[in-house]
Amino acid sequence: MSDSLIIIPTYNEKENVEAIIRKVFSLPKEFHILIVEDNSPDGTADIVKRLMTEFPERLFIEERKGKLGLGTAYIHGFKWALQRSYDYIFEMDADFSHNPNDLERLYTACHNNGADVAIGSRYVNGVVNVVNWPMGRILMSYYASAYVRMITRMKIGDATAGFMCYTRKVLEAIDLDKVKFVGYAFQIEMKFTAYKLGFKVVEVPIVFTDREHGHSKMSKKIFKEAFFGVIQLRFRKYKRAK
């Protein structure tokens, strides 16, 4: 039994899902994977189910009725993990923008070095580690994190990062039913909540590489939610669920 679960939300990821699963399972450390699948019309779920026969007790799938949002997918995965004995719960994209080789570095930050939350950060100390993004998108992402720091006063370089390791105690302390946002604002909300509850949040530098296959899920609606949601987070009261 592994102590670590990787949650990977999927929607139309048939070009990537098998490769990412095989890569994770090739790592020296044993990880388990939970795919949270939002009824992809391209057959992503069928690929995962075929692989489950090859990787029993390591690969799992939770199927939902439709595209319900990134945040709700992770909340679903967090609750699933907490019902089991995992101590380290990871977020990772299916499209190789997050390098699976960095999973062990995030694990080390929490397991060996005492972090409660480890962020795979594109922007540590002002350094931009992004490959294949147009400059406009790099600047938007970088200054979005700067905006979050200005509003929340949270000293995190990459507030919108989606490559994460949470220790079990952090997720148990957060009232997951009260997490409000569903898009990329969800990532900010989770980090800020952990920060406000007094947990140790660290950043581990990574190189982020834009997807080669499939399509980005970013939209104007998601961006708007993040921009205005940060202001709401600043004035919210925070207390531990347990």
Secondary structure, DSSP 8 states (H G I E B T S, - for coil): --SEEEEEEESS-TTTHHHHHHHHHTSSS--EEEEEE---TTSHHHHHHHHHHHSTTTEEEEE-SS---HHHHHHHHHHHHHTTT-SEEEE--SSSSS-GGGHHHHHHHHHTT--SEEEEESEETTEE-EES--HHHHHHHHHHHHHHHHHH----S-TT---EEEEHHHHHHS-GGG----STHHHHHHHHHHHHTT--EEEEE--EE--SSS-----HHHHHHHHHHHHHHHT-------
